[in-house]
Structures are given as C-alpha cells and as structure tokens.
Amino acid sequence: MSRRSQRRARGRSQAAPRPQMDRATADSFQNMQARLGVGAGNMSDANTYVLSNLLTRQPRTLEAMYRGSWVVGAVVDAVAEDMTREGVDFGSTMAPSAIERIHAAEDDLQIWQSLQEVIQWSRLYGGAIGVIDIDGQDVSTELNVDTIGQGQFLGITPLGRWELLPVTSDSMPLNGTVVGRPEFYKVGPQASAFQLQDIHHSRVIRMEGVKLPYFQRIAEAGWGMSVVERMYDRLVAYDSASQGSAQLIYKAYLRTLKIKGLRSILAAGGKAETAVEKHVEAIRKFQSSEGLTMLDSEDDFETHTYSFSGLNDLLLGFGQQLSGATQIPLVRLFGQSPAGLNSTGESDLRNYYDAIRAKQQKDLREPVNKVMSILYRSVIGSPPPQGFRATFNPLWQMSDTEKGQLAKTIVDAVGTASELGLISAPSAMRELKQSADQTGVFSNITDDEIKEAELAPPRPTELDPDAVAPAGDGPGQVIPAPGADGEGGEAVRQPTA
C-alpha cells in the first residue's frame, strides 16, 4: 500500500463519528423546493405545544371566569345539570309505594342537587368530593352500610378541591379501582363543612374534571384538570370576536366635515377657533332636533356607513369551535340551532345525550347505586331487596303524542300477556303504574287496589291448562257457574271424581 493510501486509511479511522442532527418531526408530505409540509423550512416549523397558563392551579381566576362569563358558566353547569336532571328508576324490584317514598326522600334531602354541585365544582376546579353524611357516625371511620338505621342518612355535602388539603401520603394500596387515591381526605380550615376533619374514602363520592395522565395527575395533587383550561384559547377567540363586533357599532355611522383652512384656524386659535366650535355644536343641535345640517357654502359634509356582513358567520365559526372544545352542541350551549336546511339540532342533541349517558354510566353509576342503597335503608328501615339497582332515566323527552302511543303500546302488551296467563292481574297493574313516569297515565293505581287484585280468585286464563279439557263430560271440564246465564259469568272448575 502506498504512503498516500496509508494516510487516507489512518484519517478515516481517526475521524470522529458525525453526530446525528436533531430533526423536527416531519409530516408525511414534503416539497422541499416549494417549502411545503412540516419540517420543510417554513413558518410551520415553529409550531409547538407547551404547558402554559395552567388555569387549574388558579382557583381565583377560575371563579372570576365562572362569575363573569356566561359561556364558562354554561360549560360548567350544562353537563352537571344534564347528568342529574332526570333521576333514576328502580325497575320492578320494589313496590310502587316504596319507590314513591324513595323519590320523595331524594327531594327532601336534595340528593340530585348535591350531586350536581359535586359535578359542577369538579368541572370548574378539576376535582370535588361529596361527603355521605350519616347521623351519629364518625366520618373518619370506614362506612358500613349495614349499620345504617332508619332516618340516619342526612344527605350529601359537596366540597370543592380547594376546600381540601393536599394528601401526599396514606394512599390506597396498589390494587382495585381506587389505586393511588388517598385513604383519608383532610378538610381545610376554610371549608364550608367538616373543617379540619379526616374523612374516610368510603364516605366520599369523588369526581374529577378532565382526567390526566399519571405524572400530570401527580402535579395536580392527584386531581384532574379544569374543563375551562382546555377550552381557554377558544374562549378568548370567541370573546375577542364578540367584543370586537360590539365596538364596531360605535363606528357604524361615521360623519366627516371638511372645513376650508381648518388647520390654520386651529393653529391661530382665538375667535376663529371658537366660531368653528359653535358651528359644530349647531350642527349637532339641529341634527338631533330637526335633522338639519347647517354648512358654509365651502364646507363639505359626508356620512359613511359600515357593513356588518360576514360578522355573523365569523361569530358562528368561533362558536362552533367553542362547541367542539367543550363537547356541547350549539343547541345546548348557545340555545340556537345549527345553520342548514331543515336543521333543528335534534340529531346533535341526541348524540350529546348519548355522551351524557356514557358519562353517567362511567362516573355516576357506582356512587349513585351506593347512595340509593343507603337511602333505602334510611327510608324503609331494612336492606334493599335482591337485585336492587338504579338505572338512569333517559334524557330525551317524548312529546304528548309519543307518550300516548307508548301508553297504548304498553297497555296492549300488558293486556295480551295477562290474557294469555303469562302474568297475573296484580303484576299487570304494577307494570302499568310503573310506566306512569314515562306515559303520564295509570299513576292513580293504588297499592290497595293491587292488594285487592292479589286476593281476588284466579281468572280462567290463570288455571292450569292441563286441567282444562274440551267441552264434554269428562274430568277437568269447565262449566258455567251455577245460576249464571249464557251471556256472562266466570267459569269454575268441575270437580273430578
């Protein structure tokens, strides 16, 4: 090998490896010559996302926005109201009278109002709890529902995140659905109730706003994020557009007065300037009273009108972005139907109600069943029956016509089942009374009437079909009751030999 080749080989072996340059995340499409695509050297390369303006950690700012912005108030309140608006149904596992007593206790103890507040403050602050208050029990002890007697349940007390002290220890063990959550919630000295007390987690209904990843949740002391923080940039854009449009009203009718030598008159001052001021004042006076404009022959007066075309579409566009950021349709958030031919917002509202239903099942189903079990023990004085479970009533309300059609369908179905002997008369009456919340009829069926139906003799359709034979002289023959004519009367069983 020549000396020159040896030097080249040594140079290649001694050269340090070239470090790989950091490269921006590139889009799948690039045109380097036209500078199109992310990472192609255009202005889009400067785009990034950073953790700035952490509103969740600024409770005073959140409260100011909640009080001062109707949009923030609607975003926080709408979902909480819809999640608790229609209550629950207990199915056929309970007697109608017991269901009525439970619903009456819900109103007396304001169960749904309290749950609504828990959801509201969790959405505003990022987290909140509702304390299950049992008379005569220490809130720092574990809740045992079997120890609850009649009249002991006092209701639910909502506490916002900032009424509680941060808990950095005593977390739940690493198993179950409460992993990482505190075993006790320490209430602060400025809270609305339970000041400076430790509350056991079993007595708490915990709600979070926007759930966060693990490390972000740690940064928020175990809580979630306020829903206002995620929509903040869209809210600023909408409010800015609204205020800008309002300011344009003051410029909607501009007037221009041209006065010859005005600059010289103002520079000289004195009587000439005073004369100009009197002239302008006279124009204002007579324009207001008589609509006259007095001008010198050499003066020129012009009016300019401002066109507001396009502003409505602009505001609607910002409103749609805000609706998407909050996951609340325009018809619910702003009370207006979306633009379009024959567009009423009904489909959007149905989709929104489906989303609310999913939130109810995910966040409220377990705590509501727990509260209703406690409420049953407190009202009835005994454990709930086997299979006791609360189901959320649908949010979509039917019209009177739809209710009438549903009532007719239920009556036909129950009547057919009763005639076929599939259900007894008392069961049919219970089904009709239970459907009163949906149909608006049959609510006047009383428990005494149901008991009377239970004591009544069975109808022919409720007899053993094997004991009923065709007409003729044989065992099991069904014959009219003695003294009954051929037009009516109940059939009785012919005794067999």
C-alpha positions as CSV (number, residue, x, y, z in Angstrom):
1,M,0.0,0.0,0.0
2,S,1.4,3.4,-0.9
3,R,2.0,6.1,1.7
4,R,-0.8,8.2,0.4
5,S,-3.3,5.3,0.8
6,Q,-2.0,4.6,4.3
7,R,-2.5,8.2,5.3
8,R,-6.1,8.1,3.9
9,A,-6.8,5.0,5.9
10,R,-5.5,6.4,9.1
11,G,-7.5,9.6,8.5
12,R,-10.7,7.6,8.1
13,S,-10.0,5.5,11.2
14,Q,-9.2,8.5,13.4
15,A,-12.1,10.7,12.2
16,A,-14.8,11.1,14.9
17,P,-18.2,9.8,14.1
18,R,-20.5,12.6,12.9
19,P,-23.3,13.3,15.4
20,Q,-26.8,12.8,14.2
21,M,-28.6,16.2,14.0
22,D,-31.8,16.7,15.8
23,R,-34.6,16.7,13.3
24,A,-38.0,18.1,13.7
25,T,-41.0,15.8,13.4
26,A,-41.9,15.8,9.8
27,D,-45.2,15.4,8.1
28,S,-45.7,12.6,5.7
29,F,-45.9,15.1,2.8
30,Q,-43.0,17.4,1.9
31,N,-41.9,19.5,-1.0
32,M,-38.6,21.0,-0.1
33,Q,-38.4,23.2,-3.2
34,A,-41.8,24.7,-2.5
35,R,-41.2,24.6,1.3
36,L,-44.5,22.7,1.8
37,G,-45.0,20.4,4.8
38,V,-43.8,20.4,8.4
39,G,-40.0,20.3,8.6
40,A,-39.6,21.8,5.2
41,G,-38.2,25.1,6.4
42,N,-41.4,27.1,6.5
43,M,-43.1,29.0,9.3
44,S,-45.0,25.9,10.4
45,D,-41.7,24.5,11.8
46,A,-42.0,26.9,14.7
47,N,-45.3,25.4,15.9
48,T,-45.2,23.6,19.3
49,Y,-47.3,22.9,22.3
50,V,-46.2,24.0,25.8
51,L,-47.7,23.8,29.3
52,S,-48.5,27.4,29.8
53,N,-51.3,29.3,31.6
54,L,-52.2,26.4,33.9
55,L,-55.6,27.7,34.9
56,T,-56.4,24.6,37.1
57,R,-53.9,25.9,39.6
58,Q,-55.5,29.4,39.7
59,P,-58.8,29.0,41.6
60,R,-59.4,32.7,41.9
61,T,-59.1,33.2,38.1
62,L,-61.5,30.3,37.5
63,E,-64.0,31.7,39.9
64,A,-63.8,35.1,38.2
65,M,-64.4,33.4,34.8
66,Y,-67.3,31.4,36.2
67,R,-68.9,34.5,37.6
68,G,-68.1,36.9,34.7
69,S,-68.5,34.7,31.6
70,W,-71.9,33.2,30.7
71,V,-70.1,30.8,28.4
72,V,-67.9,29.4,31.2
73,G,-71.0,29.2,33.4
74,A,-72.9,27.2,30.7
75,V,-70.0,24.9,30.0
76,V,-69.6,24.1,33.7
77,D,-73.3,23.8,34.6
78,A,-74.8,22.2,31.5
79,V,-73.2,18.8,31.8
80,A,-73.7,18.7,35.6
81,E,-77.4,19.6,35.1
82,D,-78.0,17.0,32.4
83,M,-76.2,14.2,34.3
84,T,-78.6,14.7,37.3
85,R,-81.7,16.0,35.7
86,E,-83.9,13.0,35.2
87,G,-83.0,10.9,38.2
88,V,-83.1,7.1,38.3
89,D,-85.6,4.2,38.0
90,F,-85.6,1.1,40.2
91,G,-87.4,-1.3,37.9
92,S,-89.8,-3.9,39.3
93,T,-87.6,-5.0,42.2
94,M,-89.5,-2.6,44.6
95,A,-93.2,-2.0,45.4
96,P,-94.6,1.2,43.8
97,S,-95.2,2.7,47.3
98,A,-91.5,2.2,48.3
99,I,-90.4,3.8,45.1
100,E,-92.5,6.8,45.8
101,R,-91.1,7.1,49.3
102,I,-87.5,6.9,47.9
103,H,-88.2,9.6,45.3
104,A,-89.8,11.8,48.0
105,A,-86.7,11.4,50.2
106,E,-84.5,12.3,47.2
107,D,-86.3,15.6,47.0
108,D,-86.3,16.2,50.8
109,L,-82.5,15.5,51.1
110,Q,-81.7,17.3,47.8
111,I,-79.7,14.3,46.6
112,W,-79.6,15.3,43.0
113,Q,-78.9,19.0,43.7
114,S,-75.9,17.9,45.8
115,L,-74.6,15.5,43.2
116,Q,-75.0,18.3,40.6
117,E,-72.8,20.6,42.7
118,V,-70.2,17.9,43.1
119,I,-70.0,17.6,39.3
120,Q,-70.1,21.4,38.8
121,W,-67.1,22.1,41.1
122,S,-65.2,19.1,39.7
123,R,-65.5,20.5,36.2
124,L,-64.6,24.0,37.4
125,Y,-61.7,23.2,39.7
126,G,-60.6,19.9,38.3
127,G,-61.9,17.8,41.3
128,A,-64.5,17.7,44.1
129,I,-66.0,15.3,46.6
130,G,-69.4,14.7,48.1
131,V,-69.4,13.6,51.7
132,I,-72.1,11.0,52.6
133,D,-73.3,12.3,56.0
134,I,-74.7,9.6,58.3
135,D,-76.2,10.9,61.6
136,G,-74.2,9.7,64.7
137,Q,-71.3,8.2,62.8
138,D,-67.7,9.3,62.8
139,V,-66.6,10.4,59.2
140,S,-63.1,9.2,59.8
141,T,-64.2,5.6,60.2
142,E,-65.0,3.2,57.3
143,L,-68.6,3.2,56.2
144,N,-70.6,0.0,56.9
145,V,-74.0,0.3,55.2
146,D,-75.5,-2.5,57.3
147,T,-75.2,-0.3,60.4
148,I,-77.4,2.5,58.9
149,G,-80.7,2.7,60.6
150,Q,-84.0,4.4,59.6
151,G,-83.7,8.2,59.3
152,Q,-79.9,8.3,59.7
153,F,-79.0,9.5,56.2
154,L,-78.7,13.3,56.3
155,G,-77.7,13.9,52.7
156,I,-74.5,14.7,50.7
157,T,-72.2,17.7,51.4
158,P,-70.3,18.9,48.3
159,L,-66.7,20.1,48.9
160,G,-64.5,21.6,46.2
161,R,-60.9,20.6,45.6
162,W,-59.5,23.8,47.2
163,E,-61.5,23.2,50.4
164,L,-59.4,20.1,50.9
165,L,-55.7,19.9,52.0
166,P,-53.3,18.1,49.7
167,V,-52.7,14.5,50.7
168,T,-49.2,13.2,49.9
169,S,-49.2,10.0,51.9
170,D,-51.6,7.3,53.1
171,S,-52.5,6.4,49.5
172,M,-54.6,3.3,48.8
173,P,-52.8,0.1,48.1
174,L,-51.9,-0.8,44.5
175,N,-55.0,-2.8,43.7
176,G,-58.6,-2.2,42.9
177,T,-60.3,0.8,41.4
178,V,-59.1,3.3,44.0
179,V,-55.4,2.7,43.4
180,G,-53.3,5.8,44.2
181,R,-56.2,7.7,45.8
182,P,-55.9,8.9,49.4
183,E,-57.3,6.8,52.2
184,F,-58.4,9.9,54.0
185,Y,-59.4,13.3,52.8
186,K,-58.2,16.1,55.0
187,V,-60.6,19.1,55.1
188,G,-59.1,22.6,55.3
189,P,-60.0,25.2,58.0
190,Q,-61.9,27.4,55.5
191,A,-64.2,24.7,54.1
192,S,-67.9,25.0,54.2
193,A,-68.3,21.9,56.4
194,F,-66.2,19.2,58.3
195,Q,-63.4,21.7,59.0
196,L,-60.1,20.1,60.0
197,Q,-61.6,16.6,59.9
198,D,-60.3,13.5,58.2
199,I,-62.9,11.8,56.0
200,H,-62.6,8.1,55.1
201,H,-62.6,7.4,51.4
202,S,-65.6,5.0,51.8
203,R,-67.8,8.0,52.8
204,V,-66.8,10.1,49.8
205,I,-68.1,10.5,46.2
206,R,-65.1,11.6,44.2
207,M,-65.4,13.4,40.9
208,E,-62.7,14.7,38.6
209,G,-62.9,17.2,35.7
210,V,-60.7,16.2,32.8
211,K,-58.7,13.1,33.7
212,L,-55.0,13.5,33.3
213,P,-52.0,11.1,32.7
214,Y,-50.2,9.8,35.7
215,F,-47.4,12.4,36.0
216,Q,-49.7,15.3,35.3
217,R,-52.1,13.9,37.9
218,I,-49.3,13.9,40.4
219,A,-48.6,17.5,39.6
220,E,-52.2,18.3,40.4
221,A,-52.1,16.6,43.8
222,G,-54.0,13.6,42.4
223,W,-56.8,15.6,40.9
224,G,-57.8,16.2,37.3
225,M,-57.9,19.3,35.1
226,S,-60.5,22.0,34.9
227,V,-62.6,21.9,31.7
228,V,-62.0,25.7,31.4
229,E,-58.3,25.2,30.8
230,R,-58.8,23.0,27.7
231,M,-61.2,25.5,26.1
232,Y,-59.4,28.7,27.2
233,D,-57.9,29.6,23.8
234,R,-61.2,29.1,22.0
235,L,-63.0,31.1,24.7
236,V,-60.5,34.0,24.3
237,A,-61.1,33.9,20.5
238,Y,-64.9,33.9,20.8
239,D,-64.9,36.7,23.4
240,S,-62.5,38.8,21.4
241,A,-64.6,38.4,18.3
242,S,-67.8,39.3,20.2
243,Q,-66.2,42.4,21.8
244,G,-64.7,43.5,18.6
245,S,-68.1,43.3,16.9
246,A,-69.7,45.3,19.7
247,Q,-67.1,48.0,19.3
248,L,-67.9,48.3,15.6
249,I,-71.4,49.5,16.5
250,Y,-69.9,52.8,17.6
251,K,-68.3,53.2,14.1
252,A,-71.4,52.1,12.2
253,Y,-72.4,55.7,11.3
254,L,-69.4,58.0,10.7
255,R,-69.7,61.6,9.6
256,T,-67.0,63.7,8.0
257,L,-67.0,67.6,8.0
258,K,-64.5,69.3,5.7
259,I,-63.8,72.9,6.6
260,K,-61.5,75.0,4.4
261,G,-58.4,76.2,6.3
262,L,-59.2,74.3,9.4
263,R,-55.6,73.6,10.2
264,S,-54.8,77.3,10.1
265,I,-57.8,78.2,12.2
266,L,-56.8,75.8,14.9
267,A,-53.3,77.0,14.8
268,A,-54.3,80.6,15.2
269,G,-56.9,79.9,17.9
270,G,-58.9,82.8,19.2
271,K,-62.3,83.8,17.8
272,A,-61.9,81.8,14.6
273,E,-61.5,78.5,16.6
274,T,-64.5,79.5,18.8
275,A,-66.5,80.0,15.7
276,V,-65.7,76.6,14.4
277,E,-66.7,75.0,17.7
278,K,-70.0,76.9,17.6
279,H,-70.6,75.7,14.1
280,V,-70.1,72.1,15.0
281,E,-72.3,72.5,18.1
282,A,-75.0,74.0,15.9
283,I,-74.8,71.0,13.5
284,R,-75.2,68.6,16.4
285,K,-78.2,70.5,17.9
286,F,-80.2,70.8,14.7
287,Q,-79.4,67.3,13.5
288,S,-80.8,65.9,16.8
289,S,-84.0,68.1,16.9
290,E,-84.9,68.7,13.2
291,G,-82.4,66.7,11.2
292,L,-80.9,69.7,9.6
293,T,-77.2,70.1,8.8
294,M,-76.0,73.8,8.6
295,L,-72.9,74.2,6.5
296,D,-71.0,77.0,4.9
297,S,-71.1,77.0,1.1
298,E,-67.4,76.0,1.0
299,D,-67.8,73.2,3.7
300,D,-68.3,69.6,2.8
301,F,-70.3,67.1,4.9
302,E,-70.3,63.3,4.3
303,T,-71.7,60.2,6.1
304,H,-70.1,56.8,6.0
305,T,-71.9,53.6,6.9
306,Y,-70.2,50.3,8.0
307,S,-71.3,47.0,6.6
308,F,-71.6,44.2,9.2
309,S,-71.9,41.5,6.6
310,G,-69.8,38.4,7.4
311,L,-69.6,39.1,11.2
312,N,-72.4,36.6,11.9
313,D,-70.6,33.8,10.1
314,L,-67.4,34.8,11.9
315,L,-69.0,34.6,15.3
316,L,-70.8,31.3,14.3
317,G,-67.4,29.8,13.3
318,F,-65.9,30.7,16.7
319,G,-68.9,29.4,18.4
320,Q,-68.6,26.1,16.6
321,Q,-65.0,25.8,17.7
322,L,-66.1,26.5,21.2
323,S,-68.8,23.9,20.9
324,G,-66.2,21.3,19.8
325,A,-63.8,22.2,22.5
326,T,-66.4,21.7,25.2
327,Q,-68.2,18.7,23.5
328,I,-71.5,20.5,24.0
329,P,-73.6,21.1,20.8
330,L,-74.6,24.7,19.8
331,V,-78.3,24.0,20.5
332,R,-77.4,23.2,24.2
333,L,-74.6,25.6,24.7
334,F,-76.0,28.7,22.9
335,G,-79.6,27.7,22.6
336,Q,-79.6,28.1,18.8
337,S,-80.0,25.5,16.0
338,P,-77.1,25.0,13.6
339,A,-77.3,26.5,10.2
340,G,-78.6,24.4,7.3
341,L,-81.7,23.4,5.6
342,N,-84.2,21.8,7.9
343,S,-81.6,21.7,10.6
344,T,-83.1,21.7,14.1
345,G,-80.2,20.4,16.1
346,E,-82.2,17.3,17.2
347,S,-79.6,14.9,15.9
348,D,-76.8,16.9,17.7
349,L,-78.8,16.9,20.9
350,R,-79.4,13.1,20.7
351,N,-75.7,12.5,20.2
352,Y,-74.9,14.8,23.1
353,Y,-77.4,12.9,25.3
354,D,-75.7,9.6,24.3
355,A,-72.4,11.2,25.5
356,I,-74.1,12.2,28.8
357,R,-75.4,8.7,29.2
358,A,-71.9,7.4,28.8
359,K,-70.6,9.8,31.5
360,Q,-73.4,8.7,33.8
361,Q,-72.5,5.0,33.4
362,K,-68.8,5.7,33.8
363,D,-68.7,8.2,36.6
364,L,-72.1,8.1,38.4
365,R,-73.4,4.6,38.3
366,E,-71.4,3.2,41.1
367,P,-71.8,6.1,43.6
368,V,-75.5,6.5,42.8
369,N,-76.2,2.9,43.5
370,K,-74.3,3.3,46.8
371,V,-76.3,6.4,47.7
372,M,-79.6,4.8,46.8
373,S,-78.8,1.7,48.9
374,I,-78.1,3.9,51.8
375,L,-81.2,6.0,51.1
376,Y,-83.3,2.8,51.0
377,R,-82.0,1.7,54.4
378,S,-82.7,5.2,55.9
379,V,-86.2,5.5,54.4
380,I,-87.6,1.9,54.6
381,G,-85.5,0.7,57.6
382,S,-84.4,-2.5,56.0
383,P,-81.8,-3.7,53.4
384,P,-82.8,-3.3,49.8
385,P,-84.3,-6.4,48.0
386,Q,-82.3,-8.8,46.0
387,G,-81.4,-7.3,42.6
388,F,-81.8,-3.7,43.7
389,R,-80.2,-1.4,41.2
390,A,-80.8,2.1,40.0
391,T,-80.9,2.8,36.2
392,F,-80.7,6.4,34.8
393,N,-83.8,7.6,33.2
394,P,-83.4,8.7,29.5
395,L,-82.7,12.4,28.9
396,W,-84.7,12.6,25.7
397,Q,-88.2,13.7,26.5
398,M,-91.2,12.5,24.4
399,S,-94.0,14.7,23.1
400,D,-97.6,14.1,24.2
401,T,-98.3,12.3,21.0
402,E,-95.3,10.0,21.6
403,K,-96.4,9.4,25.2
404,G,-99.9,8.5,24.0
405,Q,-98.5,6.0,21.5
406,L,-96.2,4.5,24.1
407,A,-99.1,4.2,26.6
408,K,-101.2,2.3,24.0
409,T,-98.3,0.0,23.2
410,I,-97.7,-0.8,26.9
411,V,-101.4,-1.4,27.5
412,D,-101.7,-3.7,24.5
413,A,-98.5,-5.6,25.6
414,V,-99.6,-6.0,29.2
415,G,-103.2,-6.8,28.3
416,T,-102.1,-9.5,25.9
417,A,-99.7,-11.0,28.4
418,S,-102.4,-11.0,31.1
419,E,-105.0,-12.6,28.8
420,L,-102.5,-15.4,27.9
421,G,-101.9,-16.0,31.6
422,L,-98.3,-15.1,31.4
423,I,-98.7,-12.5,34.2
424,S,-101.3,-12.1,36.9
425,A,-103.6,-9.2,37.3
426,P,-101.6,-7.6,40.2
427,S,-98.4,-7.8,38.1
428,A,-100.2,-6.2,35.2
429,M,-101.4,-3.4,37.4
430,R,-97.8,-2.9,38.8
431,E,-96.4,-2.7,35.3
432,L,-99.0,-0.1,34.3
433,K,-98.3,2.0,37.4
434,Q,-94.6,1.7,37.0
435,S,-94.9,3.1,33.4
436,A,-96.6,6.2,34.7
437,D,-93.4,8.2,34.8
438,Q,-93.0,7.6,31.0
439,T,-96.5,7.7,29.8
440,G,-98.2,10.1,32.2
441,V,-101.1,7.8,32.8
442,F,-102.0,5.0,35.3
443,S,-100.4,6.9,38.2
444,N,-103.6,6.7,40.2
445,I,-103.5,2.9,40.7
446,T,-103.2,2.5,44.4
447,D,-101.5,-0.2,46.4
448,D,-104.8,-1.2,48.0
449,E,-106.2,-1.9,44.5
450,I,-103.2,-4.1,43.8
451,K,-103.6,-6.0,47.1
452,E,-107.3,-6.4,46.3
453,A,-106.4,-7.9,42.9
454,E,-104.0,-10.3,44.7
455,L,-106.8,-11.6,47.0
456,A,-109.3,-12.0,44.1
457,P,-109.9,-15.5,42.8
458,P,-107.9,-16.5,39.8
459,R,-109.2,-16.0,36.3
460,P,-109.8,-18.8,33.9
461,T,-106.7,-18.0,32.0
462,E,-104.7,-18.4,35.1
463,L,-105.8,-22.0,35.7
464,D,-103.7,-25.0,35.0
465,P,-104.0,-25.6,31.2
466,D,-103.7,-29.3,31.8
467,A,-106.8,-29.3,33.9
468,V,-108.9,-27.6,31.2
469,A,-110.5,-30.1,28.8
470,P,-112.6,-29.6,25.8
471,A,-116.4,-29.3,26.3
472,G,-117.9,-32.5,27.2
473,D,-118.5,-34.8,30.1
474,G,-115.1,-35.5,31.5
475,P,-112.7,-34.7,34.2
476,G,-111.4,-31.1,34.2
477,Q,-114.4,-29.8,32.3
478,V,-115.0,-26.1,32.6
479,I,-118.7,-25.3,33.1
480,P,-120.5,-22.0,33.8
481,A,-121.0,-21.1,37.4
482,P,-124.4,-22.1,38.9
483,G,-127.1,-19.5,38.3
484,A,-125.1,-17.8,35.5
485,D,-126.7,-17.2,32.2
486,G,-125.1,-17.8,28.9
487,E,-124.1,-14.1,28.4
488,G,-121.6,-13.8,31.2
489,G,-120.2,-15.0,34.4
490,E,-117.0,-16.7,35.4
491,A,-116.1,-20.2,34.6
492,V,-115.5,-22.6,37.5
493,R,-113.6,-25.9,37.6
494,Q,-115.8,-29.1,37.6
495,P,-114.5,-31.3,40.4
496,T,-113.3,-34.7,39.3
497,A,-114.4,-37.9,40.8
